[in-house]
């Protein structure tokens, strides 16, 4: 297994480019199952989860290719089974459920099960699809779904679930009649998926708001589409500049999608300036602790919680973070403590008291964004931080050590 070594204390300087968004590319790849004809995607990040998705598309009967950041997919002979071996490595595999039911009237998809950051059930996906006429049975760890042609329905989510909204958007695109999704997720990646579906011929309006209308069509066709840039990767680099007291120009930064993050960073004492070719980020005096509550979009994203916590660890004063989306997303706390952070936990609330400095130590990554927070803390700390289990990081950050090295970081991979 590989580990990352980060030798901290170097202010990062220069330009760093953001890759395509993992959380947009994953549902978009699953939506390729809906198309008749070839889909050509660009700005697809080279990540482990993307390779897994392409493998899943192959198994489900698509012909795929992936060169550089361009991926293609064409359905040849659809098959309804998403096996456990793949689903267990990537929860987002469950996003093939809606497309398979819409195209085949049948799906056999392994139940994703729990994951490190919480129970994460898919009940809202299933309830919504049932409203559209699907029937489900859970047996031997698989969701067995059957339906005739799905029928449009008026669905109000109990919670604005990202994956649930995406599954239903895909299903509704080929359903008979109109679907209205209320209390839908407003995440930019949901909007990107809807724009992609429209490029294939779907009739979706209201994406990006909490009420989405879908007029079902008879068929969707291939198209060319560029995946949006990754707001969470971008946010991670904004923090990287601030935590090292450096200065970065973050290129391809979807700044308008980062409002809640930039608001909190500015409150902490970070200078952010939109330029023609990116976002300039540096410190604006000393860093201060702030209070953060994670919320569905447009609130502060849970996927940036661990990274802003790393920043608060070296800020003056006390800050707090309340995690409202996932019940168990504080595994980075004990690892940050190994680097000298002062954080106390009470249920879903973390109180972060800033310390003068962090000092490198061996730590373990527990999930994707937790890994990013450890890299950030390592960049700020004195000495070497050894981060093991970095396969988590490779699920979501394209060439992170290459990109960070190019702006001055001392970071490299070693075999354990
Ligand atoms: C997506 C993102 C993930 C991000 C999350 C919240 C992808 C591939 N992943 O995950 O990076 O952290 O949004 O912004 O895009 N829930 C239920 N029942 C359901 C569905 C969800 O109870 O049927 C709960 C979950 O357990 C969780 C919360 O709702 O507590 C949020 O889940 P959801 O918005 O669905 O997130 P994901 O789509 O899994």
Boltz pocket constraint, residues with backbone or C-beta under 6 A from the ligand:
constraints:
  - pocket:
      binder: B
      contacts: [[A, 22], [A, 23], [A, 24], [A, 26], [A, 92], [A, 118], [A, 119], [A, 120], [A, 121], [A, 122], [A, 123], [A, 124], [A, 125], [A, 126], [A, 159], [A, 160], [A, 161], [A, 162], [A, 163], [A, 164], [A, 189], [A, 302], [A, 303], [A, 325], [A, 326], [A, 327]]
      max_distance: 6.0
